[in-house]
Amino acid sequence: MKISVGLYGTNAHQIALAMIQGFNKHYTLFRQTSREAKTRFEQADWLGVHKAVKERIRFYDDRVDECVERLRNQFDAASIDDTTWQQVKLLYIGLLLNHKQPELAETFFNSVTTKILHRNYFHNDFIFVRPSISTENIEGDDTQTYRSYYAKEDGLRGTVLKIVKDFDWHRPFVDLEHDVEHVYHAVRHFLNGMPPREVNFQIQVLGSAFYRNKAAYIIGKAINGATEYPFTIPVLQNEAGQLYLDTILLDAWRIGLLFSLSRAYFMVDMEVPSGYVQFLRSILPAKPRSELYIMLGLGKQGKTMFFRDLIYHLHHSEDKFIMAPGIRGLVMLVFTLPSYPYVFKLIKDVFGSSKEMDRATVKKKFMMVKQVDRVGRMADTLEFSNVMFPLKRFNDEVLAELQQLAPSCFEVDGDQLIIKHLYIERRMEPLNIHLDRMERANNVERLEHVIREYGSAIREMAQANIFPGDMLWKNFGVTRFGRVVFYDYDEIEYMTDIKFRQIPPAPDFETEMSGEVWYAVSRNDVFPEEFATFLLTSPQVRKIFIKYHKDLLSPRFWLEAQEKIRSGYVEDFFPYPQELRFINRQTDLTEEQ
Ligand SMILES: Nc1ncnc2c1ncn2[C@@H]1O[C@H](COP(=O)(O)OP(=O)(O)OP(=O)(O)O)[C@@H](O)[C@H]1O
């Protein structure tokens, strides 16, 4: 325990102020780039979109480091005594009373203090283990998380028109009335006719659109009596710079898929982020708040909430951490808690002999995935340092593997096991296990589906500038929704760094048959003609793969994909099926109404 040196009142106040200033600066910059998403969308600046998402990820750590530095320089942070620290926390709470982002500001406080204090101080007296300020109904007169439309005079079509126009995009629409007609018909079809209107009928729409890649999403819900109908309308832009409504998503689960962690984060201009999260939860009750914060670009808050949920879950469960089912990794040690839908990954001390890389490279690859558009095909990971788990919750096998393969990555402190560096990601069924299961059950339809998905995952990653490196089935997982997603990042490269080559003809028949390689191969050389030999050993699997993805087995696809990326072309990725797009629908818009 450090001893108070007096004058802490003044100091504590100054320190609390420095910390809230640090946070406010962070949120101002975060909001500015999120607000500019609208302009980038209007100007079709797609490369700018990717750059901004990548840069925004760094903002938080930069501001935390800046604040820690200030506390060190101005207040000699290491010598601040315990009483002053406790005082700082109380004064900081005072500064949050009318704050619009108090939960984020608390997390910022934690990020700064945990960089200065020893982990023995990580309890509620010093940091915000529990939130201190409620985020319920923070909105005041000057903030508007959502707009309400009472569709009295305008009718549904008129109201939808007004909703879209209120986003004030400085771009013309190809034919907005026509698109609205599509919306009207899609809703009627979905609901089997329009239900009678109750007195409270209204449509609520989140004030900022959600920007990602080349799309802006309008998100809202209609309320009629006691029933709520969520919806999302993606707005896209054609080559001529004109806008159009691409579809309307009306199934909550489909809207939920937009928020999948295997996609890029949204840019949303939010004054009160907790208001957005509350609204989103009302239409997606099964989505954890942590994941919503992450998808809104507020990763640190997401992580804080994730961890609170995990601790809570540990209190209310009894099962033990076990090794993740499947083929063990050569680089990562992966364990899981059967009752919780995530896996925990740490980088081993020594890698398998075929892996020529070090810990720093592996970390760099994980960061690369955070920064690119994951196009629904690469699992996002939450990165943690010094995570404390109850020791008794680990089974013997996990403890033995930790001891044997990653002794420098953890320590035991009393009844706690502390992991120094950890990635956490959604648990999926490894594709190799899934395939085995389907083959054994002779479920041909499902087999065809996942093999097609596997090829699509490789194709879409390539279009998004990621070459997976190791494409073995075990490195992909199958989600609850049957999507195939990649999760093994240690060998990924940017597509543009790879040299795709054709296998040169063998000098003679004997050499060709010898099984020896007769051509020189450099580090980043890849021969797509070889993929089939390594990946498609089962004839049934090979047949299905070739039916859908034959082009992936020759260099041409890869070279063309590279060319497109180099020319600055940004591919369209639709987080909903093509059949739902208005341009693919054969709706007779003149039918009886
Ligand atoms: N998200 C996940 N969901 C379920 N299981 C997973 C997940 N991530 C990894 N696993 C399991 O852990 C194993 C090793 O994970 P991973 O592929 O990330 O490690 P690695 O060391 O990078 O592998 P490699 O040796 O192929 O480089 C996988 O084969 C799989 O069984």
The ligand as an SDF file (V2000), in Angstrom:
LIG
                    3D

 31 33  0  0  0  0  0  0  0  0999 V2000
  -13.1570  -20.5170  -34.0490 N   0  0  0  0  0  0  0  0  0  0  0  0
  -12.9680  -21.8020  -33.8160 C   0  0  0  0  0  0  0  0  0  0  0  0
  -14.0130  -22.6010  -33.5150 N   0  0  0  0  0  0  0  0  0  0  0  0
  -13.8240  -23.9130  -33.2460 C   0  0  0  0  0  0  0  0  0  0  0  0
  -12.6370  -24.5180  -33.2490 N   0  0  0  0  0  0  0  0  0  0  0  0
  -11.5520  -23.7850  -33.5250 C   0  0  0  0  0  0  0  0  0  0  0  0
  -11.6550  -22.3820  -33.8400 C   0  0  0  0  0  0  0  0  0  0  0  0
  -10.4220  -21.9180  -34.0670 N   0  0  0  0  0  0  0  0  0  0  0  0
   -9.6000  -22.9720  -33.9240 C   0  0  0  0  0  0  0  0  0  0  0  0
  -10.2590  -24.0920  -33.6020 N   0  0  0  0  0  0  0  0  0  0  0  0
   -9.6820  -25.4460  -33.3700 C   0  0  0  0  0  0  0  0  0  0  0  0
   -8.3290  -25.3130  -32.9730 O   0  0  0  0  0  0  0  0  0  0  0  0
   -7.4630  -25.9090  -33.9580 C   0  0  0  0  0  0  0  0  0  0  0  0
   -6.2310  -25.0710  -34.1570 C   0  0  0  0  0  0  0  0  0  0  0  0
   -6.5960  -23.7270  -34.4830 O   0  0  0  0  0  0  0  0  0  0  0  0
   -5.8100  -22.8720  -35.5610 P   0  0  0  0  0  0  0  0  0  0  0  0
   -6.0460  -23.4500  -36.9110 O   0  0  0  0  0  0  0  0  0  0  0  0
   -6.2190  -21.4610  -35.3520 O   0  0  0  0  0  0  0  0  0  0  0  0
   -4.3250  -23.1030  -35.0710 O   0  0  0  0  0  0  0  0  0  0  0  0
   -2.9690  -23.0290  -35.8920 P   0  0  0  0  0  0  0  0  0  0  0  0
   -1.8920  -23.3580  -34.9480 O   0  0  0  0  0  0  0  0  0  0  0  0
   -2.9060  -21.7080  -36.5640 O   0  0  0  0  0  0  0  0  0  0  0  0
   -3.1730  -24.1890  -36.9640 O   0  0  0  0  0  0  0  0  0  0  0  0
   -2.1080  -24.5940  -38.1110 P   0  0  0  0  0  0  0  0  0  0  0  0
   -1.2870  -25.6610  -37.5200 O   0  0  0  0  0  0  0  0  0  0  0  0
   -3.0130  -25.1360  -39.2200 O   0  0  0  0  0  0  0  0  0  0  0  0
   -1.3770  -23.3570  -38.4940 O   0  0  0  0  0  0  0  0  0  0  0  0
   -8.3120  -26.0440  -35.2130 C   0  0  0  0  0  0  0  0  0  0  0  0
   -7.8830  -27.1050  -36.0270 O   0  0  0  0  0  0  0  0  0  0  0  0
   -9.6840  -26.2730  -34.6510 C   0  0  0  0  0  0  0  0  0  0  0  0
   -9.8620  -27.6250  -34.3390 O   0  0  0  0  0  0  0  0  0  0  0  0
  1  2  1  0
  2  3  1  0
  2  7  2  0
  3  4  2  0
  4  5  1  0
  5  6  2  0
  6  7  1  0
  6 10  1  0
  7  8  1  0
  8  9  2  0
  9 10  1  0
 10 11  1  0
 11 12  1  0
 11 30  1  0
 12 13  1  0
 13 14  1  0
 13 28  1  0
 14 15  1  0
 15 16  1  0
 16 17  2  0
 16 18  1  0
 16 19  1  0
 19 20  1  0
 20 21  2  0
 20 22  1  0
 20 23  1  0
 23 24  1  0
 24 25  2  0
 24 26  1  0
 24 27  1  0
 28 29  1  0
 28 30  1  0
 30 31  1  0
M  END
$$$$
